[in-house]
Amino acid sequence: MISYLKGIVAGVQAITPNRVILTLEVNGMGYDLQIPQRLANQLTSTGDVVQIFTHYQIREEVPMLYGFSSPSERDLFRHLLSVSGIGAALAIALLDTMELPELVQAIIAANIQILIQAPGIGKKTAERICLELKSKLIEWRKSAGFFVATGGPAPGILEEVQMTLFALGYTAHEVSNALHVVSEDVGLPKNAYVEDWIRQAIAYLSSNDMILQ
């Protein structure tokens, strides 16, 4: 079993929008690893020395090597693969949709609306992921050392707030981050009106857009 590879980035190539290959040179040998887009974005230039945590899989007699930025990311990938009907492509799509702590929290809280933002994940699949992984991840996140955000709208209004922001074109990561900021920094109460949560979240997201421009 290959736990990790440490070597030189020889190249990063997007084969398809959902399949990114990292070529890593280790002791004169080139390894091709499929990696999440999030990791690809961190590998800004060839020639850098990086450590990639790996998962080896054989499917239909074809060996595949997957690479991740941390042991936690790799372990969550493996948890996702254990869910019936979830293959590597869907697992990577989920990892690319939001940060690891946010994804773990979404699964534990059965936040279906945010999970279905990942390409290829429908409502039934999201429900199955929550059902099969909730208890496992409650224990696992402790050892992974993830901070669990407790802020945000109350469960009764969370879905409506999220659906409105998704409809405006914001990503799952942007929405999750905005709601956390509105809760922690602005101090909006959990049971505030839906309209207040939406207005404050849009104000935060719009200010970030202006800064990026």
N, C-alpha and C positions, 0 to 999 in steps of 0.2 A: 504494500500500500504506500502510495506517495502522499505524504502529509503536506509538504510544501516544496516549492521550487524557488531558488534564489538565483537570479541571473540578470542578463542585460536585455532590455526591451529592443527587439529587432524590428518590430513592426506591429501595427494595429490596423486591422482591416474589417470594415463593415460588409459582410457577405450579403446580408439582407438587413432591413431595419431592425429586426429582432434577433440577429445573429452576428455577434462581433467576435472576431478571432484575434487573440494576442499570440504573437510568435516570440517566444522567450528563449534566448540563447544561454544554455547552462553547460559550462565546461566543453564548449565547442560543438554542442548538439542543440538543434532547434526543436522546441516543443510548441505545438499548436494547442492553445487552450481557448475554449469558448468562455467569454466573460460577460458580466452585466455591462450595459452601456454606462452605468454610473462609474464603474471602475475604469472603463476606457477613457472617460472624461478626465480622470485623474492622471492618466499616463500621457503627459503633454509632449514628450519628445523621445525619440529613439536614443539609445545609448545609456539611458538611466538604469541603475541597478535597483531592482525591486524584489520583494519577497511576496510570492503569490501562494495562497493556501488552496489546495486542490481536492477535487473529488473525481475519482476514476469510475467510469461506468461502461459496461458493455451492453449494447442494445442491438438485437438482431445481428449478433456476431460482429458488430462494428464497435471498436473501442473509442471512447470519448473521454477527454480530459477537460474538466471545468475548473475555472480559476476564480478566486475571490480575494477581497482585500483584507479579510480578517477571519480568524477561526469562527467567530460568531456568525458571520454572514454565511460561511460554508455550512455550519451546523443548522441554521435556519433553512437553508436550501435543502438539506437532507430531510428535515422535518416535513417540508412541503412535499417532497417526493414520496413520502410515506402515505400521503392521502390518496385514496383511490381515484384514478382519473387525472391525477396531476403528473405531468411529465416535466422534463427539464425546461422546455420552452415556457410553459406557464409559470413554473417556479421562478425563473429568471425575470419574467414579466412582472411578477409581484414584487420582487426585490428592487426592480427599477422604478416602481411606482411611487415608493415613499421610503423614508429612512427606516432602518431596522427597528428601533424602538416603537415608531409609529405603526409599523406593520404588525408587530407582535401585539401591541395594545388593541389594534383594530380587530385582530382575530379573537383575542380574549374577550373583548367587549361585544363580539358578534356584530361589528359595524359593517353591515353588508354593503351599504351605499358607497363606502370608500373603497372596499375591496373590488367591487365591480368596475372601478376605474382602470384596473389593469387590463391590457389587451387580452382578449380571449377568455376572461373570467366572467361567467354569467351568474345570475342569482343563485341557482341551484348549486353550482360549483362553490361559490363563496360560502353558502350555508354548510356544505359538506366540510369545507376546510375548517370552519369554526367548530363544528361538531366534533371532528376527529382530533383537532389539535389544542383546543382550549385548555384542557387539564394538563396536557404535556407542557405547554408553553408557560403556564402559571408557575410551574416549578423551574423550568429551564431558564426563564428570564432572570431569576435570582442569581444563578451561577454566572449568567452572561453579564450581570452588572448593569442592566438597562435601567435608566431613570424612567419612571412611569408618570406621565403627566396626568394630573388630576383635574386640571382646569378644563374650560370649555363649556358649551351649553349643556343644560340638563338633558338626559336621554330622551325625554318626551318631545324636545324641539330640535335636537341635534340633526336628525335626518332631513327635516325641512330646510334647515340652514345650509347643510351640505349640498343638497340637491339644487338649491338656488344658485349657489356659488359655482357648482360644476356646470350648470346650464350657461353661466356667464363665461365659461371657457377656462376657469382656473383648474390647475392640476390638483391631484389628491395631496401631494406634498405641500403645495402652496396653501391649500385650504386648512390643512391640519396645523401648519405653522401659524397662520393668521389667527385661528381660533385660540391657539395657545397664548399668543401675544396679547390678544384682546382680553383674555381672562387674567393673565398674570400682570401685564403692564398697565392696561387700561383699568382693570379691576371690575369689569362688567359682571354682575351677578349671574349665576348659573340659570336662574329662572327669569332673566330679563326677557322682554318681548323678542320674538323671532326677528322682527324688523330691526331692532336695535343691534342684534348680533350681526345681521347681514350688513347693515350700514357701517358698523365699526370695522368689520372684516374687509369690506371693500375699500374703506378709507386707508387702512393699513396696506393692502395690496396695491392700491393706486399710488401711494407714496413711494413704495418700493419700485414700481414701474418707472416713476419719474426719475428716481436716483439712477436706475440702470441706463436710462436714456442719456 
